[in-house]
Amino acid sequence: MTEPLDTSPVPDYAALHRLDGRAFVLLGAGNGIGRQTAHALTAAGARVLCVDIDKARAEAVAAETGGVPYVADVTRREEVRDLFASARREWGSVGGLVDIVGMARYAPLAELDDEAWDWHFSMVLRHAWLAVRYGGEALADGGGGAMVFVASVSGLTAAPLHAAYGAAKAGLVSLVRSAAVEYGPRGVRVNAVAPGVVWTPRVAALVGDEGRERNTRNAPLGRVAETSDIASALLFFASPLSSYVTGQTLVVDGGVGVKFPYPTIGGAR
């Protein structure tokens, strides 16, 4: 039997990354991955509310990208509620959310106390829950859109001193799946990007040149991720290029997680 001729319409693939006219809320816009993501979103045509807890950083990245600065502590319910209300007043509707916020304080399990455990879940997971709660409704009411979060390979695998951070990031991955199921019928896609080591200003100060060389040797691609690598993956999930992808976490780690850590000649890693 002869197969029927394929006459399905062909989209303009080159234009599917465009976000022209769409309003995005970017949480944690002021530095590192957040700053690069502000540039990525605006380069694709989006209007961006650049949210940061630091006023100077919010204003600086907004000035660089033509965005709108907004200062908020996104671990506080009333401030997240107010910022989405402000975005709706500013633009009428919200078409997307990207949440960069997250930080770790590395410590062994035996030394974790209640304050450290609670701090990680607030810094890593609470803001994401609030973003889903208020951002999801804003996007759904505006006709749909994309919510994208920054997870971590620490939430998918394990490493020494990462217990609290990894547990909170694992919770974020689960939240993304649940939000995708609940908000999908209302036109909202929810995904996450899980980086490995990324050369942010904070990581550079923490591990220095020796740490960069060590992580470069460990990566099959032979380099450490730049913040722009993660912003590019976030832009993919934010754009119509990923219009049939939801509930997923994309690992962006240069291949580190897929290799067995065989020692090289001489025992060096």
C-alpha positions in Angstrom: 0.0 0.0 0.0 1.3 3.4 -0.9 1.5 5.8 2.0 -0.4 9.1 1.5 1.5 12.2 0.6 2.4 14.3 3.6 0.8 17.7 3.1 0.9 18.9 6.7 1.7 22.6 7.1 5.3 23.6 7.7 5.8 26.3 10.4 8.3 29.1 10.2 10.8 27.3 12.4 13.2 30.2 12.4 10.5 32.4 14.0 9.4 29.9 16.7 11.9 31.3 19.2 10.4 34.7 19.0 8.5 36.2 22.0 7.4 39.5 20.4 5.0 41.4 22.6 4.8 38.8 25.4 5.3 40.0 28.9 7.6 37.9 31.1 8.2 38.1 34.8 11.9 37.2 35.6 12.6 36.3 39.2 16.3 36.8 40.2 17.1 38.9 37.2 20.0 40.9 38.7 23.0 38.6 38.3 24.5 35.6 36.7 22.0 33.3 35.0 19.2 35.9 35.7 21.0 38.7 33.9 21.8 36.5 30.8 18.2 35.4 30.8 17.0 39.0 30.8 19.1 39.5 27.7 17.9 36.3 26.0 14.2 37.1 26.6 14.4 40.7 25.4 16.5 39.7 22.4 13.6 37.4 21.4 11.2 40.3 21.7 9.8 39.9 25.2 9.0 42.7 27.6 10.6 41.8 30.9 9.8 42.7 34.5 13.3 42.4 36.1 12.7 41.3 39.7 15.5 41.2 42.2 15.8 41.6 46.0 18.6 44.1 45.3 17.4 47.4 43.9 20.7 48.4 42.3 20.9 45.0 40.5 17.3 45.2 39.3 17.8 48.6 37.9 21.1 47.8 36.3 19.8 44.8 34.3 16.6 46.6 33.4 18.7 49.5 32.0 20.9 47.0 30.0 17.9 45.2 28.5 15.1 47.8 28.3 13.2 45.9 30.9 11.2 47.3 33.9 13.0 47.0 37.4 11.0 45.6 40.3 12.3 45.0 43.9 10.8 42.1 45.9 11.7 39.3 48.3 10.1 36.4 46.4 10.1 34.1 49.4 7.3 36.4 50.9 3.8 35.6 49.8 2.4 39.2 49.9 5.3 40.4 47.8 4.9 37.7 45.1 1.2 38.4 45.0 1.8 42.1 44.6 4.4 41.8 41.9 2.1 39.7 39.7 -0.7 42.2 40.3 1.7 44.9 39.3 2.7 43.1 36.1 -0.9 42.7 35.1 -1.5 46.4 35.7 1.6 47.2 33.7 0.9 45.0 30.7 -2.7 43.8 30.9 -1.6 40.1 30.9 1.4 38.0 31.7 2.7 35.6 29.0 5.5 33.9 30.9 7.5 33.4 34.0 11.2 32.4 34.5 12.4 31.8 38.0 16.2 31.8 38.6 16.2 32.2 42.4 18.2 29.7 44.4 21.3 29.3 46.5 23.1 26.7 48.6 25.1 26.6 51.8 27.1 23.4 51.7 27.3 21.4 54.9 27.4 17.7 56.0 24.2 16.1 57.1 25.5 15.8 60.7 26.0 19.6 60.9 22.6 20.6 59.5 20.4 22.3 62.0 16.7 23.4 61.7 17.7 26.9 60.6 19.9 25.6 57.7 17.3 23.1 56.6 14.5 25.7 56.6 16.7 28.3 54.9 17.3 26.0 51.9 13.6 25.2 51.5 12.7 28.9 51.6 15.6 29.9 49.2 15.1 27.0 46.8 11.5 25.9 46.9 9.1 28.3 48.7 9.5 31.1 46.1 8.8 28.5 43.3 5.6 27.4 45.0 4.5 31.0 45.4 5.4 31.7 41.8 3.3 28.8 40.7 0.5 29.9 43.0 0.3 33.5 41.7 2.1 33.2 38.4 0.2 30.2 37.2 -3.1 32.0 37.7 -1.8 35.1 36.0 -0.7 33.1 32.9 -3.9 31.1 32.8 -6.1 34.2 33.0 -4.0 35.8 30.2 -4.6 32.9 27.8 -1.7 30.6 28.8 2.1 30.7 28.5 5.3 29.2 29.9 6.7 28.9 33.4 10.3 27.9 33.6 12.4 27.1 36.7 16.0 26.5 37.5 16.4 23.2 39.2 19.8 21.4 39.7 21.6 18.2 39.1 21.8 18.1 42.9 18.0 17.4 42.9 18.4 14.4 40.5 21.6 12.8 41.8 23.6 13.3 45.0 26.8 14.9 46.2 28.5 15.3 49.6 27.4 18.4 51.5 24.4 18.9 49.2 21.7 17.2 51.3 19.4 20.1 52.1 20.0 21.9 48.8 19.4 18.6 46.9 16.3 17.7 48.8 14.8 21.2 48.1 15.7 21.0 44.4 14.2 17.5 44.2 11.0 19.1 45.6 11.2 21.7 42.9 11.4 19.0 40.2 8.3 17.4 41.6 6.5 20.7 41.9 7.2 21.3 38.2 5.6 18.0 37.3 2.5 18.6 39.4 2.1 22.2 38.1 2.3 20.9 34.5 -0.5 18.5 35.1 -2.8 21.0 36.9 -2.2 24.0 34.6 -1.8 22.3 31.3 -5.6 22.3 30.6 -5.5 26.1 31.1 -2.8 26.6 28.5 0.2 26.8 30.8 3.4 24.8 30.3 5.8 24.2 33.2 9.3 23.0 32.8 12.8 23.3 34.5 16.4 23.4 33.5 18.8 21.5 35.8 22.4 22.9 35.5 25.6 21.3 36.8 28.4 23.6 37.7 27.9 27.0 36.1 30.5 29.8 36.1 28.5 32.4 37.9 30.2 35.2 39.8 29.4 33.4 43.1 30.9 30.1 41.9 34.0 31.8 40.5 34.6 33.4 43.9 34.0 30.1 45.7 36.2 27.7 43.8 38.6 29.9 41.9 40.8 28.9 38.9 41.7 25.5 40.3 38.1 24.6 40.6 37.4 25.7 37.1 40.2 23.6 35.7 39.0 20.6 37.7 35.5 20.9 36.5 36.7 21.5 32.9 38.6 18.2 33.0 35.5 16.4 34.4 33.1 17.5 31.6 32.9 15.5 28.4 32.5 18.8 26.5 35.7 20.0 28.0 34.5 23.3 29.5 32.5 24.6 32.4 29.0 26.0 31.7 28.7 29.7 31.2 25.6 31.5 32.4 24.6 32.0 28.8 24.3 28.2 28.3 21.6 28.0 30.9 19.8 31.1 29.6 19.7 29.5 26.2 18.0 26.4 27.6 15.5 28.6 29.5 14.7 30.5 26.3 13.9 27.3 24.6 11.4 26.4 27.2 10.0 29.9 27.3 9.5 30.0 23.5 7.0 28.3 21.1 9.9 25.9 20.0 8.9 23.8 23.0 5.1 24.2 22.6 4.4 20.5 23.2 6.8 20.0 26.1 5.7 20.3 29.7 6.5 18.7 33.1 10.1 18.1 32.1 13.5 18.8 33.6 16.3 19.3 31.1 19.8 18.5 32.4 22.4 21.0 31.1 25.7 19.8 32.6 28.0 19.3 29.6 27.6 15.5 29.9 29.0 15.1 33.4 26.0 13.2 34.6 26.1 10.5 31.9 29.6 9.3 32.3 31.1 6.8 34.6 33.9 8.6 36.5 36.8 6.4 35.2 40.2 7.9 36.3 42.5 9.1 33.6 46.1 7.8 33.2 48.0 8.5 36.4 44.9 8.5 38.6 43.9 12.1 37.9 40.3 12.9 37.5 
